[in-house]
Amino acid sequence: MALRYLTPLIAVVWLCCGAHVAVGSWQVDGSSGFRAPPKQTVIKNSRPVYSLAVSPDGKMLVAHLRGIKTKTRRGSTYLGGSVKVWSLPHPRLVKTLGSSSMQPSEKSRVLLMYYSSAFAITPDSKMIVLGGGPESTGLERRWKIPVLSLPGGEFVKALERGAVASDETLSALAITPNGELVAGGFSDNAIELWSLTSGQHLATLNGHSSAVEALIISADGRVLVSASNDKTIKLWSLPDGRLITTLVGHTDGVNALALRVDGKILASGSDDKTINLWELPEGRIAATLRGHTEELSCMAISPDGLLLASGAYDKTVKLWSLPEGRLLATLRGHTDMVNALTITPDGKFLISGGQEGAIILWALK
């Protein structure tokens, strides 16, 4: 029987944007040898945090803050979202990307965060590809995906998808390690491929029967993995987009993916409240992890491939050992569902984003 204990952590951290108090706890599996890190840092925001990423060079933390609807005397109004950029390792806000920061000539070309919270950072850390949204041109609505510079946010180009439906959304973006291809997953079940260099649309991958919720690309750039509300995971070859195989094992929609750097372990998180660990390329389920009490929303694997982090609507983040999938710790600090997770390239920090607007940096080393 595993010995468990609670270690409360309280820290006061002063940042450029104000004072923040971090209050949380770790529930640690004492039999695992894993111990609670000494500190955590909280960045407080007024909007829900829907997406997080650390730039490949480890120098920037980027977060998407979702727009919200508010009521006024004249009815409801929509406050658009934004992307914020902090420097690392000691978080300092350096830029907010949003319509208020754009030049007038750029605002019409950059549909920032009104329809999609997805984004991806290029491997050289110099650009960010944003989810964008639909733009009407005559009778046709075309989806515009803006590409901006980092950290300045200057407009570089836009990727386009034509003839989109009024209720369509883009749920996921991924970029190949060589920075040449961009993949986007849409609510109409399709995956689109673009050339980031030329901006040209290359292919449409059809195969899912429901909305595509998550995308991830292998470290060698040869395999694209997609997850869908149709309860399946599909592996596609790149750059040709050929369907390799379909993984079936969840009993509800699949929302989150994480792939170990060696490409041998794929983790998938589902609305069925479980995590499946898949052995690749065989596609066999090596383990099913249970512990979250609500739907899974996000996952991340440490650079050394030994740690899996999972976030869920139950307001917790859980840490699991790889490859066996043993629960190591439960992180409590968010007061609403956890929407996003990322781990810094050096493996020192796990960063989580919540619906309540908090971004928590958990020290792993």
C-alpha positions as CSV (number, residue, x, y, z in Angstrom):
1,M,0.0,0.0,0.0
2,A,1.4,3.4,-1.0
3,L,2.1,5.9,1.7
4,R,0.6,9.3,0.8
5,Y,1.0,12.7,2.4
6,L,0.1,16.3,1.7
7,T,2.6,19.0,1.5
8,P,1.1,22.5,1.5
9,L,3.1,25.1,-0.4
10,I,2.7,28.9,0.1
11,A,4.8,31.4,-1.7
12,V,4.6,35.1,-2.5
13,V,6.1,36.0,-5.8
14,W,6.6,39.6,-7.0
15,L,6.4,40.1,-10.8
16,C,6.5,43.1,-13.0
17,C,2.7,42.9,-13.4
18,G,2.0,42.8,-9.7
19,A,2.1,40.7,-6.6
20,H,0.8,37.2,-6.8
21,V,0.2,34.6,-4.1
22,A,0.6,30.9,-4.9
23,V,-1.3,28.6,-2.7
24,G,-1.5,24.9,-3.5
25,S,-0.5,21.4,-2.5
26,W,1.1,18.2,-3.8
27,Q,-0.3,14.8,-2.9
28,V,2.7,12.6,-3.3
29,D,3.1,8.9,-3.7
30,G,5.8,8.2,-1.1
31,S,6.6,4.8,-2.5
32,S,7.8,6.3,-5.8
33,G,10.7,8.3,-4.5
34,F,9.2,11.4,-6.1
35,R,9.2,14.5,-3.8
36,A,7.4,17.8,-4.0
37,P,9.3,20.7,-5.6
38,P,10.1,23.6,-3.3
39,K,8.1,26.4,-4.9
40,Q,5.5,27.4,-7.4
41,T,4.8,30.7,-9.2
42,V,1.4,32.0,-10.2
43,I,0.6,34.5,-12.9
44,K,-2.9,35.8,-12.5
45,N,-5.0,36.8,-15.5
46,S,-8.5,38.2,-15.9
47,R,-9.4,35.8,-18.8
48,P,-9.5,32.0,-19.0
49,V,-6.2,30.5,-20.2
50,Y,-6.9,28.1,-23.0
51,S,-3.5,27.4,-24.6
52,L,0.1,27.4,-23.4
53,A,3.5,26.9,-25.0
54,V,7.1,27.5,-24.2
55,S,9.2,28.5,-27.2
56,P,11.7,25.9,-28.3
57,D,14.6,28.1,-27.1
58,G,13.1,28.1,-23.7
59,K,13.1,31.9,-23.4
60,M,9.4,32.7,-23.8
61,L,6.2,31.5,-22.3
62,V,3.2,32.2,-24.6
63,A,-0.4,31.9,-23.5
64,H,-3.7,32.4,-25.2
65,L,-6.4,34.1,-23.1
66,R,-9.9,33.4,-24.4
67,G,-12.3,36.2,-25.2
68,I,-15.4,36.5,-23.1
69,K,-19.0,37.8,-23.5
70,T,-20.2,40.5,-21.2
71,K,-23.5,42.1,-20.7
72,T,-24.1,45.8,-21.1
73,R,-27.1,48.1,-21.1
74,R,-27.4,47.6,-24.9
75,G,-27.1,43.8,-24.7
76,S,-24.1,41.5,-24.9
77,T,-20.7,42.5,-26.2
78,Y,-17.7,40.3,-27.0
79,L,-14.3,41.1,-25.7
80,G,-11.8,39.5,-27.9
81,G,-9.0,37.4,-26.6
82,S,-5.2,38.0,-26.8
83,V,-1.9,36.3,-26.7
84,K,0.5,37.2,-24.0
85,V,4.3,36.6,-24.0
86,W,6.4,36.4,-20.9
87,S,10.2,36.0,-20.7
88,L,11.6,33.0,-18.8
89,P,12.9,31.7,-16.5
90,H,11.6,34.5,-14.2
91,P,8.3,35.5,-15.8
92,R,8.1,39.1,-17.0
93,L,5.4,40.2,-19.3
94,V,7.1,41.5,-22.5
95,K,4.2,41.7,-25.0
96,T,0.5,41.4,-25.5
97,L,-0.6,40.4,-29.0
98,G,-4.1,41.5,-29.8
99,S,-6.2,43.8,-31.9
100,S,-5.2,46.8,-29.8
101,S,-1.5,46.2,-30.5
102,M,-1.9,45.9,-34.3
103,Q,-1.4,48.6,-36.8
104,P,-4.6,49.8,-38.5
105,S,-3.5,48.2,-41.8
106,E,-2.9,44.9,-40.0
107,K,-6.2,44.6,-38.1
108,S,-8.2,43.6,-41.1
109,R,-5.7,40.9,-41.9
110,V,-5.3,39.4,-38.4
111,L,-8.3,37.8,-36.8
112,L,-6.9,37.4,-33.4
113,M,-8.5,34.8,-31.0
114,Y,-12.1,35.5,-31.8
115,Y,-12.8,32.0,-33.0
116,S,-9.8,29.8,-32.1
117,S,-7.5,29.4,-29.1
118,A,-5.0,27.2,-31.0
119,F,-1.5,28.4,-31.7
120,A,1.9,26.9,-32.5
121,I,5.4,28.4,-32.2
122,T,8.0,27.7,-35.0
123,P,11.0,25.6,-34.2
124,D,13.3,28.7,-34.4
125,S,11.2,30.6,-31.9
126,K,10.9,33.5,-34.3
127,M,7.2,33.2,-35.3
128,I,3.8,32.2,-33.9
129,V,1.0,30.7,-36.0
130,L,-2.4,31.6,-34.6
131,G,-5.8,29.9,-34.9
132,G,-7.3,33.0,-36.6
133,G,-10.9,32.9,-37.8
134,P,-13.2,33.2,-40.8
135,E,-13.2,36.3,-43.0
136,S,-16.0,37.1,-45.4
137,T,-15.1,37.9,-49.0
138,G,-18.2,38.5,-51.0
139,L,-20.4,35.4,-50.6
140,E,-17.5,33.3,-49.4
141,R,-16.1,32.8,-46.0
142,R,-12.4,32.0,-45.9
143,W,-10.4,30.9,-42.8
144,K,-7.4,33.1,-42.2
145,I,-4.5,31.8,-40.0
146,P,-2.2,34.7,-39.2
147,V,1.6,34.2,-38.8
148,L,3.2,36.8,-36.5
149,S,6.8,37.5,-35.4
150,L,7.9,36.8,-31.9
151,P,8.1,38.5,-29.5
152,G,7.1,41.7,-31.4
153,G,3.9,40.5,-33.0
154,E,4.4,42.0,-36.5
155,F,2.3,40.5,-39.2
156,V,4.3,38.1,-41.5
157,K,1.7,36.3,-43.6
158,A,-1.6,34.5,-43.5
159,L,-2.5,30.9,-44.3
160,E,-5.9,30.4,-45.8
161,R,-8.7,27.8,-46.1
162,G,-11.6,28.6,-48.3
163,A,-15.4,28.0,-48.2
164,V,-15.8,27.5,-44.4
165,A,-19.1,27.1,-42.6
166,S,-20.4,29.8,-40.3
167,D,-20.1,27.5,-37.2
168,E,-16.7,26.0,-38.1
169,T,-13.8,26.2,-35.6
170,L,-10.1,25.4,-35.7
171,S,-9.2,23.3,-32.6
172,A,-5.5,22.4,-33.0
173,L,-2.3,23.5,-34.8
174,A,1.1,21.7,-35.1
175,I,4.3,22.5,-37.0
176,T,6.9,20.1,-38.2
177,P,10.3,20.2,-36.5
178,N,11.9,21.6,-39.7
179,G,9.4,24.4,-39.7
180,E,8.2,23.6,-43.2
181,L,4.7,22.3,-42.7
182,V,1.7,23.5,-40.6
183,A,-1.2,21.2,-39.8
184,G,-4.6,22.4,-38.6
185,G,-7.5,20.4,-37.2
186,F,-11.0,21.6,-37.8
187,S,-14.5,21.0,-36.3
188,D,-15.7,19.7,-39.7
189,N,-13.6,16.6,-39.2
190,A,-10.8,17.6,-41.6
191,I,-7.1,18.2,-41.2
192,E,-5.4,20.8,-43.5
193,L,-1.7,21.0,-44.4
194,W,0.1,24.2,-45.5
195,S,3.6,25.1,-46.5
196,L,4.8,27.6,-43.9
197,T,7.4,28.9,-46.3
198,S,5.2,29.7,-49.2
199,G,1.8,29.9,-47.4
200,Q,0.4,27.5,-50.0
201,H,-2.4,25.0,-49.0
202,L,-1.0,21.5,-49.7
203,A,-3.6,18.9,-48.8
204,T,-6.8,18.0,-46.9
205,L,-6.7,14.9,-44.8
206,N,-10.1,13.2,-44.4
207,G,-10.8,10.2,-42.2
208,H,-12.2,11.3,-38.9
209,S,-16.0,11.3,-38.5
210,S,-16.2,14.0,-35.9
211,A,-14.3,17.2,-34.9
212,V,-10.5,17.0,-34.7
213,E,-9.5,18.1,-31.1
214,A,-5.7,17.6,-30.9
215,L,-2.6,17.3,-33.2
216,I,1.0,16.4,-32.5
217,I,3.9,15.7,-34.8
218,S,6.8,13.3,-34.1
219,A,10.3,14.6,-33.5
220,D,11.5,13.3,-36.8
221,G,8.6,15.1,-38.6
222,R,7.5,11.9,-40.4
223,V,4.2,11.2,-38.5
224,L,1.2,13.4,-37.7
225,V,-1.1,12.2,-34.9
226,S,-4.6,13.4,-34.6
227,A,-7.3,12.9,-32.0
228,S,-11.0,13.3,-32.5
229,N,-14.4,13.4,-30.9
230,D,-15.1,10.2,-32.9
231,K,-13.2,8.4,-30.1
232,T,-10.3,7.5,-32.4
233,I,-6.6,8.5,-32.9
234,K,-5.1,8.4,-36.4
235,L,-1.5,8.4,-37.5
236,W,-0.7,10.0,-40.9
237,S,2.6,10.0,-42.8
238,L,4.2,13.3,-43.7
239,P,4.6,15.1,-46.0
240,D,2.2,13.0,-48.2
241,G,-0.6,12.8,-45.7
242,R,-1.3,9.0,-46.1
243,L,-3.3,7.4,-43.3
244,I,-1.0,4.8,-41.6
245,T,-3.4,3.4,-38.9
246,T,-6.3,4.1,-36.6
247,L,-6.1,3.5,-32.9
248,V,-9.3,2.5,-31.1
249,G,-9.5,2.2,-27.3
250,H,-11.4,5.1,-25.7
251,T,-15.1,5.0,-25.1
252,D,-15.6,8.8,-25.6
253,G,-14.0,11.7,-27.5
254,V,-10.2,12.1,-27.4
255,N,-9.1,15.6,-26.4
256,A,-5.4,15.5,-25.7
257,L,-2.2,14.0,-27.0
258,A,1.4,13.7,-25.9
259,L,4.2,11.9,-27.7
260,R,7.5,10.9,-26.2
261,V,10.5,12.3,-28.1
262,D,11.6,8.8,-29.2
263,G,8.2,8.3,-30.7
264,K,7.7,5.0,-28.9
265,I,5.0,6.0,-26.4
266,L,1.9,8.0,-27.2
267,A,-0.4,9.2,-24.5
268,S,-4.0,10.1,-25.2
269,G,-6.6,11.7,-22.8
270,S,-10.3,11.4,-23.2
271,D,-13.7,12.5,-22.1
272,D,-14.0,9.0,-20.6
273,K,-11.7,10.2,-17.9
274,T,-8.9,7.9,-18.7
275,I,-5.4,8.1,-20.3
276,N,-4.2,5.4,-22.6
277,L,-0.5,4.7,-23.1
278,W,0.1,3.3,-26.6
279,E,3.2,1.5,-27.8
280,L,4.2,2.6,-31.2
281,P,4.5,1.6,-34.0
282,E,2.5,-1.5,-33.0
283,G,-0.5,0.6,-31.7
284,R,-1.0,-1.6,-28.7
285,I,-2.4,-0.2,-25.4
286,A,0.3,-0.7,-22.8
287,A,-1.6,0.8,-19.9
288,T,-4.8,2.6,-19.1
289,L,-4.4,5.2,-16.4
290,R,-7.3,6.1,-14.1
291,G,-7.3,8.8,-11.4
292,H,-8.9,11.9,-12.8
293,T,-12.6,12.3,-11.8
294,E,-13.6,14.4,-14.8
295,E,-12.7,14.8,-18.5
296,L,-9.1,15.0,-19.6
297,S,-8.2,18.3,-21.3
298,C,-4.4,18.5,-21.8
299,M,-1.1,16.5,-21.4
300,A,2.6,17.0,-21.7
301,I,5.7,14.7,-21.5
302,S,9.0,15.8,-20.0
303,P,12.0,16.1,-22.4
304,D,13.7,13.0,-20.8
305,G,10.5,11.0,-21.5
306,L,10.2,9.8,-17.9
307,L,7.3,12.0,-16.7
308,L,3.7,12.5,-18.0
309,A,1.6,15.4,-16.8
310,S,-2.2,15.4,-17.3
311,G,-4.7,18.1,-16.7
312,A,-8.5,17.8,-16.4
313,Y,-11.8,19.4,-15.7
314,D,-11.5,18.2,-12.1
315,K,-9.1,21.2,-11.4
316,T,-6.0,19.0,-10.8
317,V,-2.8,18.2,-12.6
318,K,-1.5,14.6,-12.1
319,L,2.1,13.4,-12.7
320,W,2.7,9.8,-13.9
321,S,5.9,7.8,-14.4
322,L,6.7,6.5,-17.8
323,P,6.7,4.0,-19.3
324,E,4.8,2.1,-16.5
325,G,2.2,4.8,-15.8
326,R,2.4,4.9,-12.0
327,L,0.8,7.9,-10.3
328,L,3.5,10.0,-8.7
329,A,1.7,13.2,-7.5
330,T,-1.5,15.2,-7.7
331,L,-1.0,19.0,-8.0
332,R,-3.7,21.2,-6.5
333,G,-3.7,24.9,-7.1
334,H,-6.3,25.7,-9.8
335,T,-9.8,26.7,-8.7
336,D,-11.3,25.8,-12.0
337,M,-10.7,23.3,-14.8
338,V,-7.2,23.0,-16.2
339,N,-7.1,23.8,-19.9
340,A,-3.4,23.7,-20.9
341,L,-0.1,22.2,-19.9
342,T,3.5,22.5,-21.1
343,I,7.0,21.6,-19.8
344,T,10.0,23.8,-20.4
345,P,12.7,22.4,-22.8
346,D,15.1,22.0,-19.9
347,G,12.5,20.0,-17.9
348,K,12.8,22.3,-14.9
349,F,9.2,23.6,-14.9
350,L,5.7,22.3,-15.5
351,I,3.4,25.1,-16.5
352,S,-0.4,24.8,-16.2
353,G,-3.2,27.2,-17.3
354,G,-6.7,27.3,-15.9
355,Q,-10.2,28.5,-16.7
356,E,-10.0,30.9,-13.7
357,G,-7.1,32.7,-15.5
358,A,-4.2,31.4,-13.4
359,I,-0.9,30.2,-14.9
360,I,1.1,28.2,-12.4
361,L,4.8,27.4,-12.8
362,W,5.6,24.2,-10.9
363,A,9.3,23.6,-10.2
364,L,10.1,20.0,-11.1
365,K,13.8,20.2,-10.3
